[in-house]
């Protein structure tokens, strides 16, 4: 059985790192840019109440996460936005409802507990599965992110 929780990332950093690595291996566009999560920045944001780390656990084992940054938008300062940082579900448990349930749990918490007005997700064009799931959940694509390397890589 899979359970869904809000946990403190800095309390389970070591447990989460193997999934972060697996996530990076699967979707990183630029593999030459080394994965190096800023643990202190995540902790600072979490301690300030600006970060939510939603988890999916199967038999107490971490199998997925959805991380959101909570911000008062610069253009809409009376509204709290939840901006997705990362979403990942272990490939061994994909194909069921784990990802859908994780995101539904996150949405409910963001709406009911945090009073978030708007949730924003991003996804890699080369990994469109998240977009298909989000469309089924009622999300609409509203912007495109363009990327350019400036370091010659």
C-alpha positions in Angstrom: 0.0 0.0 0.0 1.2 3.5 -0.8 1.0 6.3 1.6 1.3 10.0 0.9 2.7 12.6 3.4 4.2 16.0 3.8 7.7 15.5 5.2 10.7 17.7 5.9 13.3 17.2 3.1 16.2 18.1 5.4 15.1 15.3 7.8 15.4 12.7 5.0 18.0 14.1 2.7 20.2 11.0 2.7 17.1 8.8 2.0 16.0 11.1 -0.9 19.4 11.4 -2.6 19.3 8.0 -4.4 16.0 9.0 -5.9 17.3 12.5 -6.8 20.2 10.7 -8.6 17.9 8.3 -10.4 15.7 11.3 -11.4 18.7 13.2 -12.7 19.9 10.2 -14.7 16.5 9.8 -16.3 15.7 13.4 -17.3 18.8 15.7 -17.2 19.1 17.5 -20.5 22.8 18.5 -19.9 24.5 15.5 -18.3 27.8 17.5 -18.1 26.2 19.8 -15.5 26.7 17.9 -12.3 23.8 17.2 -10.0 24.6 19.2 -6.8 21.4 20.0 -4.8 21.9 22.9 -2.5 20.9 21.3 0.8 21.2 24.5 2.8 19.0 26.5 0.5 16.3 23.8 0.6 16.6 23.8 4.4 16.4 27.6 4.6 13.3 27.7 2.3 11.7 24.8 4.3 12.4 26.6 7.6 10.9 29.8 6.2 7.7 27.9 5.3 8.3 28.3 1.6 8.9 24.7 0.6 6.7 21.6 0.6 8.1 18.2 0.2 5.3 15.7 -0.6 6.3 12.0 -0.5 4.9 8.7 -1.7 6.0 5.7 0.3 5.4 2.1 -0.3 6.0 -0.2 2.6 7.7 2.8 4.3 10.2 3.1 1.4 10.4 6.4 -0.4 9.2 5.8 -4.0 8.3 9.4 -5.1 8.3 13.0 -4.3 6.8 16.3 -5.5 8.5 19.5 -4.3 6.9 22.9 -4.5 8.2 26.4 -3.7 5.5 28.7 -2.2 5.8 32.3 -3.3 3.8 35.5 -3.4 4.0 36.2 -7.1 5.7 39.5 -8.0 2.8 40.4 -10.3 -0.1 39.1 -8.1 1.1 39.7 -4.6 -2.2 38.9 -2.9 -2.0 35.3 -4.2 0.2 32.5 -3.1 1.5 30.4 -6.0 3.0 26.9 -5.7 5.8 26.4 -8.3 6.9 22.8 -8.8 10.6 22.3 -8.3 10.7 18.6 -9.1 8.3 15.6 -9.4 9.5 12.0 -9.6 8.1 8.5 -9.1 10.4 5.5 -9.1 10.0 3.6 -12.4 9.4 0.4 -10.4 6.0 1.8 -9.2 4.9 3.7 -12.3 2.0 2.5 -14.3 -0.5 2.6 -11.5 -1.9 5.6 -9.7 1.1 6.6 -7.6 2.0 9.8 -9.5 -1.6 10.8 -9.8 -2.4 10.2 -6.1 0.8 12.0 -5.1 -0.1 15.1 -7.1 -3.7 15.0 -5.9 -2.5 14.8 -2.3 -0.1 17.8 -2.9 -2.9 19.8 -4.6 -5.3 19.2 -1.7 -2.7 20.2 0.9 -1.6 23.3 -1.1 -5.2 24.4 -1.4 -6.6 23.5 2.0 -3.6 24.0 4.3 -1.6 26.7 2.4 -4.4 28.5 0.7 -2.5 28.4 -2.6 -4.3 30.1 -5.5 -2.4 28.6 -8.5 -0.1 25.7 -9.0 2.5 25.7 -11.8 4.3 22.7 -13.2 7.1 22.5 -15.7 8.3 19.4 -17.6 11.0 18.4 -20.0 9.8 18.3 -23.7 11.9 15.1 -24.0 9.9 13.4 -21.1 6.2 14.3 -21.9 4.6 11.7 -19.5 4.2 14.4 -16.8 2.4 16.6 -19.3 0.0 13.8 -20.2 -0.8 13.2 -16.5 -1.3 16.9 -15.8 -3.6 17.3 -18.8 -5.8 14.4 -17.4 -5.8 16.2 -14.0 -7.2 19.4 -15.6 -4.0 21.4 -16.1 -3.4 23.4 -19.2 -0.1 24.3 -20.9 0.3 28.1 -20.6 3.9 28.9 -21.2 7.1 27.5 -22.8 10.5 27.7 -21.2 13.4 28.3 -23.6 16.9 27.4 -22.7 20.4 28.4 -24.0 23.8 27.4 -22.8 26.1 30.3 -22.3 29.1 28.3 -21.1 29.8 26.8 -24.6 28.6 23.3 -23.4 
